[in-house]
């Protein structure tokens, strides 16, 4: 499973980079494959591990803000792993045709 998620705490501050860094440390420690992007984080792993990590990150942010908005987008294609790399390689291959 591949999931992209973003977590936005409603703190009244414009910059979120400190919050993103805090959550990114949790993602790094999870052992799942991940990519940090300008608009969110993409993670890949078994469904339970993916959902558990997103829940952990959401609840951690709730410790810093009373109101938190979490957006999740999921691409679930069975047990096929390393799809993040495969999907990018497939597009690059077509660009080179």
N, CA, C and O atoms as a GROMACS GRO file, in nm:
protein
  388
    1UNK      N    1   0.084  -0.118   0.000
    1UNK     CA    2   0.000   0.000   0.000
    1UNK      C    3   0.089   0.124   0.000
    1UNK      O    4   0.190   0.131   0.071
    2UNK      N    5   0.050   0.220  -0.080
    2UNK     CA    6   0.113   0.352  -0.079
    2UNK      C    7   0.009   0.450  -0.026
    2UNK      O    8  -0.107   0.447  -0.067
    3UNK      N    9   0.051   0.537   0.064
    3UNK     CA   10  -0.039   0.641   0.115
    3UNK      C   11   0.036   0.773   0.119
    3UNK      O   12   0.153   0.779   0.156
    4UNK      N   13  -0.033   0.878   0.081
    4UNK     CA   14   0.020   1.013   0.096
    4UNK      C   15  -0.064   1.080   0.204
    4UNK      O   16  -0.187   1.072   0.202
    5UNK      N   17   0.003   1.145   0.298
    5UNK     CA   18  -0.072   1.214   0.402
    5UNK      C   19  -0.007   1.347   0.436
    5UNK      O   20   0.113   1.367   0.418
    6UNK      N   21  -0.091   1.436   0.485
    6UNK     CA   22  -0.042   1.562   0.538
    6UNK      C   23  -0.122   1.591   0.664
    6UNK      O   24  -0.241   1.559   0.673
    7UNK      N   25  -0.055   1.652   0.759
    7UNK     CA   26  -0.118   1.684   0.887
    7UNK      C   27  -0.098   1.833   0.911
    7UNK      O   28   0.015   1.883   0.910
    8UNK      N   29  -0.208   1.903   0.933
    8UNK     CA   30  -0.202   2.048   0.953
    8UNK      C   31  -0.261   2.081   1.090
    8UNK      O   32  -0.381   2.062   1.112
    9UNK      N   33  -0.178   2.130   1.180
    9UNK     CA   34  -0.231   2.174   1.309
    9UNK      C   35  -0.282   2.317   1.298
    9UNK      O   36  -0.220   2.401   1.233
   10UNK      N   37  -0.394   2.343   1.360
   10UNK     CA   38  -0.447   2.480   1.361
   10UNK      C   39  -0.390   2.550   1.485
   10UNK      O   40  -0.444   2.541   1.595
   11UNK      N   41  -0.278   2.620   1.462
   11UNK     CA   42  -0.208   2.685   1.572
   11UNK      C   43  -0.211   2.837   1.561
   11UNK      O   44  -0.171   2.906   1.654
   12UNK      N   45  -0.258   2.888   1.449
   12UNK     CA   46  -0.257   3.033   1.428
   12UNK      C   47  -0.126   3.083   1.371
   12UNK      O   48  -0.109   3.203   1.349
   13UNK      N   49  -0.031   2.992   1.347
   13UNK     CA   50   0.098   3.030   1.290
   13UNK      C   51   0.102   2.991   1.144
   13UNK      O   52   0.047   2.889   1.104
   14UNK      N   53   0.167   3.073   1.063
   14UNK     CA   54   0.174   3.047   0.920
   14UNK      C   55   0.272   2.935   0.886
   14UNK      O   56   0.241   2.850   0.803
   15UNK      N   57   0.388   2.934   0.947
   15UNK     CA   58   0.490   2.833   0.917
   15UNK      C   59   0.459   2.702   0.988
   15UNK      O   60   0.425   2.701   1.107
   16UNK      N   61   0.472   2.592   0.916
   16UNK     CA   62   0.448   2.459   0.972
   16UNK      C   63   0.574   2.373   0.972
   16UNK      O   64   0.567   2.256   1.010
   17UNK      N   65   0.688   2.426   0.929
   17UNK     CA   66   0.807   2.343   0.910
   17UNK      C   67   0.853   2.274   1.039
   17UNK      O   68   0.898   2.160   1.032
   18UNK      N   69   0.842   2.338   1.153
   18UNK     CA   70   0.882   2.273   1.279
   18UNK      C   71   0.792   2.154   1.308
   18UNK      O   72   0.839   2.050   1.355
   19UNK      N   73   0.662   2.168   1.280
   19UNK     CA   74   0.568   2.057   1.300
   19UNK      C   75   0.598   1.944   1.201
   19UNK      O   76   0.595   1.826   1.238
   20UNK      N   77   0.625   1.980   1.077
   20UNK     CA   78   0.657   1.879   0.975
   20UNK      C   79   0.782   1.803   1.016
   20UNK      O   80   0.785   1.680   1.006
   21UNK      N   81   0.884   1.873   1.062
   21UNK     CA   82   1.008   1.808   1.104
   21UNK      C   83   0.982   1.711   1.219
   21UNK      O   84   1.038   1.601   1.222
   22UNK      N   85   0.900   1.751   1.312
   22UNK     CA   86   0.867   1.666   1.427
   22UNK      C   87   0.801   1.535   1.380
   22UNK      O   88   0.840   1.427   1.423
   23UNK      N   89   0.704   1.547   1.292
   23UNK     CA   90   0.634   1.429   1.241
   23UNK      C   91   0.727   1.347   1.152
   23UNK      O   92   0.721   1.224   1.152
   24UNK      N   93   0.812   1.414   1.075
   24UNK     CA   94   0.904   1.343   0.985
   24UNK      C   95   0.999   1.252   1.065
   24UNK      O   96   1.036   1.144   1.017
   25UNK      N   97   1.038   1.293   1.184
   25UNK     CA   98   1.122   1.206   1.268
   25UNK      C   99   1.050   1.076   1.301
   25UNK      O  100   1.111   0.969   1.302
   26UNK      N  101   0.922   1.084   1.328
   26UNK     CA  102   0.842   0.964   1.358
   26UNK      C  103   0.838   0.874   1.235
   26UNK      O  104   0.851   0.752   1.246
   27UNK      N  105   0.819   0.934   1.118
   27UNK     CA  106   0.815   0.857   0.993
   27UNK      C  107   0.950   0.789   0.970
   27UNK      O  108   0.954   0.671   0.935
   28UNK      N  109   1.058   0.861   0.989
   28UNK     CA  110   1.192   0.803   0.971
   28UNK      C  111   1.214   0.683   1.062
   28UNK      O  112   1.271   0.582   1.020
   29UNK      N  113   1.168   0.692   1.185
   29UNK     CA  114   1.188   0.585   1.283
   29UNK      C  115   1.097   0.465   1.259
   29UNK      O  116   1.117   0.360   1.319
   30UNK      N  117   0.997   0.479   1.173
   30UNK     CA  118   0.899   0.372   1.150
   30UNK      C  119   0.956   0.254   1.075
   30UNK      O  120   0.908   0.142   1.089
   31UNK      N  121   1.060   0.277   0.995
   31UNK     CA  122   1.115   0.170   0.913
   31UNK      C  123   1.045   0.154   0.779
   31UNK      O  124   1.089   0.074   0.697
   32UNK      N  125   0.937   0.228   0.756
   32UNK     CA  126   0.867   0.221   0.627
   32UNK      C  127   0.940   0.305   0.524
   32UNK      O  128   1.010   0.401   0.558
   33UNK      N  129   0.924   0.268   0.397
   33UNK     CA  130   0.976   0.351   0.288
   33UNK      C  131   0.895   0.480   0.285
   33UNK      O  132   0.774   0.478   0.307
   34UNK      N  133   0.962   0.592   0.257
   34UNK     CA  134   0.890   0.719   0.256
   34UNK      C  135   0.957   0.819   0.164
   34UNK      O  136   1.074   0.805   0.127
   35UNK      N  137   0.880   0.920   0.126
   35UNK     CA  138   0.930   1.035   0.051
   35UNK      C  139   0.863   1.158   0.109
   35UNK      O  140   0.740   1.165   0.118
   36UNK      N  141   0.942   1.254   0.149
   36UNK     CA  142   0.890   1.384   0.192
   36UNK      C  143   0.874   1.469   0.068
   36UNK      O  144   0.966   1.480  -0.013
   37UNK      N  145   0.757   1.530   0.051
   37UNK     CA  146   0.731   1.618  -0.063
   37UNK      C  147   0.690   1.755  -0.009
   37UNK      O  148   0.663   1.768   0.110
   38UNK      N  149   0.684   1.856  -0.095
   38UNK     CA  150   0.643   1.988  -0.047
   38UNK      C  151   0.500   1.993   0.007
   38UNK      O  152   0.465   2.084   0.083
   39UNK      N  153   0.417   1.897  -0.032
   39UNK     CA  154   0.276   1.901   0.006
   39UNK      C  155   0.234   1.788   0.099
   39UNK      O  156   0.116   1.779   0.136
   40UNK      N  157   0.326   1.700   0.137
   40UNK     CA  158   0.290   1.590   0.225
   40UNK      C  159   0.402   1.487   0.230
   40UNK      O  160   0.513   1.512   0.184
   41UNK      N  161   0.369   1.373   0.286
   41UNK     CA  162   0.464   1.262   0.296
   41UNK      C  163   0.400   1.139   0.235
   41UNK      O  164   0.283   1.110   0.259
   42UNK      N  165   0.478   1.066   0.156
   42UNK     CA  166   0.432   0.942   0.095
   42UNK      C  167   0.502   0.828   0.168
   42UNK      O  168   0.624   0.829   0.186
   43UNK      N  169   0.423   0.729   0.210
   43UNK     CA  170   0.479   0.612   0.278
   43UNK      C  171   0.431   0.486   0.209
   43UNK      O  172   0.325   0.485   0.145
   44UNK      N  173   0.510   0.379   0.222
   44UNK     CA  174   0.472   0.252   0.160
   44UNK      C  175   0.499   0.139   0.258
   44UNK      O  176   0.602   0.136   0.325
   45UNK      N  177   0.405   0.047   0.266
   45UNK     CA  178   0.421  -0.070   0.352
   45UNK      C  179   0.293  -0.150   0.359
   45UNK      O  180   0.199  -0.126   0.284
   46UNK      N  181   0.291  -0.245   0.448
   46UNK     CA  182   0.171  -0.326   0.469
   46UNK      C  183   0.061  -0.236   0.525
   46UNK      O  184   0.090  -0.145   0.602
   47UNK      N  185  -0.064  -0.260   0.487
   47UNK     CA  186  -0.174  -0.171   0.527
   47UNK      C  187  -0.178  -0.138   0.676
   47UNK      O  188  -0.191  -0.021   0.712
   48UNK      N  189  -0.166  -0.237   0.763
   48UNK     CA  190  -0.175  -0.210   0.907
   48UNK      C  191  -0.063  -0.116   0.951
   48UNK      O  192  -0.086  -0.025   1.030
   49UNK      N  193   0.058  -0.138   0.900
   49UNK     CA  194   0.172  -0.052   0.938
   49UNK      C  195   0.151   0.090   0.888
   49UNK      O  196   0.185   0.186   0.958
   50UNK      N  197   0.097   0.105   0.767
   50UNK     CA  198   0.071   0.238   0.710
   50UNK      C  199  -0.034   0.312   0.794
   50UNK      O  200  -0.012   0.426   0.833
   51UNK      N  201  -0.146   0.246   0.821
   51UNK     CA  202  -0.251   0.310   0.899
   51UNK      C  203  -0.205   0.342   1.041
   51UNK      O  204  -0.235   0.449   1.094
   52UNK      N  205  -0.131   0.249   1.101
   52UNK     CA  206  -0.081   0.273   1.237
   52UNK      C  207   0.012   0.394   1.241
   52UNK      O  208   0.005   0.474   1.334
   53UNK      N  209   0.099   0.407   1.142
   53UNK     CA  210   0.191   0.520   1.140
   53UNK      C  211   0.116   0.652   1.124
   53UNK      O  212   0.145   0.749   1.194
   54UNK      N  213   0.020   0.656   1.033
   54UNK     CA  214  -0.056   0.780   1.014
   54UNK      C  215  -0.133   0.815   1.142
   54UNK      O  216  -0.138   0.931   1.181
   55UNK      N  217  -0.192   0.715   1.206
   55UNK     CA  218  -0.263   0.738   1.332
   55UNK      C  219  -0.167   0.792   1.439
   55UNK      O  220  -0.200   0.886   1.511
   56UNK      N  221  -0.050   0.731   1.449
   56UNK     CA  222   0.050   0.777   1.546
   56UNK      C  223   0.087   0.922   1.521
   56UNK      O  224   0.094   1.002   1.614
   57UNK      N  225   0.111   0.956   1.395
   57UNK     CA  226   0.147   1.094   1.360
   57UNK      C  227   0.034   1.191   1.392
   57UNK      O  228   0.057   1.299   1.446
   58UNK      N  229  -0.088   1.152   1.359
   58UNK     CA  230  -0.204   1.236   1.388
   58UNK      C  231  -0.216   1.262   1.538
   58UNK      O  232  -0.234   1.377   1.580
   59UNK      N  233  -0.208   1.157   1.617
   59UNK     CA  234  -0.223   1.172   1.761
   59UNK      C  235  -0.107   1.250   1.823
   59UNK      O  236  -0.126   1.324   1.920
   60UNK      N  237   0.012   1.235   1.767
   60UNK     CA  238   0.126   1.315   1.815
   60UNK      C  239   0.099   1.463   1.791
   60UNK      O  240   0.126   1.546   1.877
   61UNK      N  241   0.046   1.496   1.673
   61UNK     CA  242   0.016   1.636   1.643
   61UNK      C  243  -0.096   1.687   1.733
   61UNK      O  244  -0.096   1.805   1.770
   62UNK      N  245  -0.191   1.601   1.769
   62UNK     CA  246  -0.298   1.642   1.860
   62UNK      C  247  -0.241   1.685   1.995
   62UNK      O  248  -0.305   1.761   2.068
   63UNK      N  249  -0.124   1.638   2.029
   63UNK     CA  250  -0.059   1.680   2.151
   63UNK      C  251  -0.004   1.822   2.143
   63UNK      O  252   0.034   1.881   2.244
   64UNK      N  253   0.000   1.877   2.021
   64UNK     CA  254   0.054   2.012   2.000
   64UNK      C  255  -0.053   2.113   1.960
   64UNK      O  256  -0.030   2.234   1.966
   65UNK      N  257  -0.169   2.064   1.919
   65UNK     CA  258  -0.277   2.154   1.876
   65UNK      C  259  -0.411   2.089   1.906
   65UNK      O  260  -0.427   1.968   1.888
   66UNK      N  261  -0.505   2.167   1.952
   66UNK     CA  262  -0.637   2.114   1.983
   66UNK      C  263  -0.711   2.068   1.858
   66UNK      O  264  -0.787   1.972   1.861
   67UNK      N  265  -0.687   2.139   1.746
   67UNK     CA  266  -0.754   2.105   1.620
   67UNK      C  267  -0.648   2.068   1.517
   67UNK      O  268  -0.553   2.143   1.495
   68UNK      N  269  -0.666   1.951   1.454
   68UNK     CA  270  -0.570   1.900   1.357
   68UNK      C  271  -0.647   1.847   1.235
   68UNK      O  272  -0.746   1.775   1.249
   69UNK      N  273  -0.600   1.884   1.116
   69UNK     CA  274  -0.660   1.836   0.991
   69UNK      C  275  -0.561   1.739   0.928
   69UNK      O  276  -0.447   1.776   0.900
   70UNK      N  277  -0.604   1.614   0.905
   70UNK     CA  278  -0.520   1.513   0.842
   70UNK      C  279  -0.586   1.468   0.713
   70UNK      O  280  -0.702   1.427   0.712
   71UNK      N  281  -0.511   1.476   0.604
   71UNK     CA  282  -0.558   1.432   0.472
   71UNK      C  283  -0.481   1.307   0.434
   71UNK      O  284  -0.359   1.302   0.449
   72UNK      N  285  -0.552   1.204   0.385
   72UNK     CA  286  -0.490   1.077   0.346
   72UNK      C  287  -0.540   1.038   0.208
   72UNK      O  288  -0.660   1.044   0.180
   73UNK      N  289  -0.448   0.998   0.123
   73UNK     CA  290  -0.480   0.945  -0.009
   73UNK      C  291  -0.411   0.809  -0.020
   73UNK      O  292  -0.291   0.798   0.005
   74UNK      N  293  -0.486   0.705  -0.056
   74UNK     CA  294  -0.434   0.568  -0.053
   74UNK      C  295  -0.441   0.504  -0.192
   74UNK      O  296  -0.542   0.515  -0.262
   75UNK      N  297  -0.332   0.435  -0.229
   75UNK     CA  298  -0.327   0.351  -0.349
   75UNK      C  299  -0.295   0.210  -0.300
   75UNK      O  300  -0.181   0.181  -0.263
   76UNK      N  301  -0.394   0.124  -0.299
   76UNK     CA  302  -0.379  -0.012  -0.244
   76UNK      C  303  -0.386  -0.112  -0.358
   76UNK      O  304  -0.493  -0.135  -0.415
   77UNK      N  305  -0.273  -0.171  -0.390
   77UNK     CA  306  -0.266  -0.266  -0.500
   77UNK      C  307  -0.211  -0.400  -0.448
   77UNK      O  308  -0.112  -0.451  -0.500
   78UNK      N  309  -0.274  -0.454  -0.348
   78UNK     CA  310  -0.234  -0.584  -0.296
   78UNK      C  311  -0.097  -0.580  -0.231
   78UNK      O  312  -0.058  -0.481  -0.170
   79UNK      N  313  -0.024  -0.689  -0.246
   79UNK     CA  314   0.105  -0.705  -0.178
   79UNK      C  315   0.224  -0.660  -0.263
   79UNK      O  316   0.338  -0.691  -0.227
   80UNK      N  317   0.201  -0.590  -0.371
   80UNK     CA  318   0.310  -0.544  -0.457
   80UNK      C  319   0.385  -0.432  -0.385
   80UNK      O  320   0.330  -0.322  -0.368
   81UNK      N  321   0.508  -0.458  -0.345
   81UNK     CA  322   0.587  -0.358  -0.272
   81UNK      C  323   0.684  -0.287  -0.366
   81UNK      O  324   0.701  -0.326  -0.482
   82UNK      N  325   0.747  -0.186  -0.315
   82UNK     CA  326   0.841  -0.101  -0.390
   82UNK      C  327   0.773  -0.032  -0.508
   82UNK      O  328   0.836  -0.004  -0.609
   83UNK      N  329   0.646  -0.005  -0.493
   83UNK     CA  330   0.571   0.058  -0.601
   83UNK      C  331   0.608   0.204  -0.619
   83UNK      O  332   0.594   0.257  -0.730
   84UNK      N  333   0.654   0.271  -0.514
   84UNK     CA  334   0.693   0.411  -0.531
   84UNK      C  335   0.800   0.421  -0.640
   84UNK      O  336   0.789   0.502  -0.731
   85UNK      N  337   0.900   0.338  -0.629
   85UNK     CA  338   1.007   0.339  -0.729
   85UNK      C  339   0.958   0.289  -0.865
   85UNK      O  340   0.994   0.345  -0.968
   86UNK      N  341   0.877   0.184  -0.865
   86UNK     CA  342   0.827   0.127  -0.990
   86UNK      C  343   0.740   0.227  -1.066
   86UNK      O  344   0.749   0.236  -1.189
   87UNK      N  345   0.656   0.300  -0.994
   87UNK     CA  346   0.567   0.395  -1.061
   87UNK      C  347   0.648   0.508  -1.128
   87UNK      O  348   0.617   0.549  -1.240
   88UNK      N  349   0.748   0.556  -1.059
   88UNK     CA  350   0.832   0.662  -1.116
   88UNK      C  351   0.910   0.608  -1.235
   88UNK      O  352   0.920   0.675  -1.338
   89UNK      N  353   0.966   0.488  -1.222
   89UNK     CA  354   1.043   0.428  -1.332
   89UNK      C  355   0.955   0.406  -1.455
   89UNK      O  356   1.002   0.426  -1.567
   90UNK      N  357   0.830   0.367  -1.436
   90UNK     CA  358   0.740   0.343  -1.549
   90UNK      C  359   0.714   0.472  -1.626
   90UNK      O  360   0.711   0.472  -1.749
   91UNK      N  361   0.697   0.581  -1.555
   91UNK     CA  362   0.674   0.710  -1.622
   91UNK      C  363   0.801   0.756  -1.694
   91UNK      O  364   0.796   0.803  -1.807
   92UNK      N  365   0.914   0.743  -1.626
   92UNK     CA  366   1.041   0.784  -1.688
   92UNK      C  367   1.070   0.703  -1.813
   92UNK      O  368   1.122   0.757  -1.911
   93UNK      N  369   1.038   0.574  -1.811
   93UNK     CA  370   1.057   0.489  -1.928
   93UNK      C  371   0.973   0.538  -2.045
   93UNK      O  372   1.020   0.540  -2.159
   94UNK      N  373   0.850   0.577  -2.018
   94UNK     CA  374   0.763   0.627  -2.125
   94UNK      C  375   0.810   0.763  -2.175
   94UNK      O  376   0.791   0.794  -2.293
   95UNK      N  377   0.870   0.843  -2.089
   95UNK     CA  378   0.925   0.970  -2.133
   95UNK      C  379   1.043   0.952  -2.227
   95UNK      O  380   1.068   1.036  -2.313
   96UNK      N  381   1.115   0.842  -2.209
   96UNK     CA  382   1.233   0.814  -2.291
   96UNK      C  383   1.199   0.745  -2.421
   96UNK      O  384   1.286   0.730  -2.507
   97UNK      N  385   1.072   0.702  -2.439
   97UNK     CA  386   1.031   0.636  -2.565
   97UNK      C  387   1.023   0.735  -2.679
   97UNK      O  388   0.990   0.697  -2.792
   0.00000   0.00000   0.00000
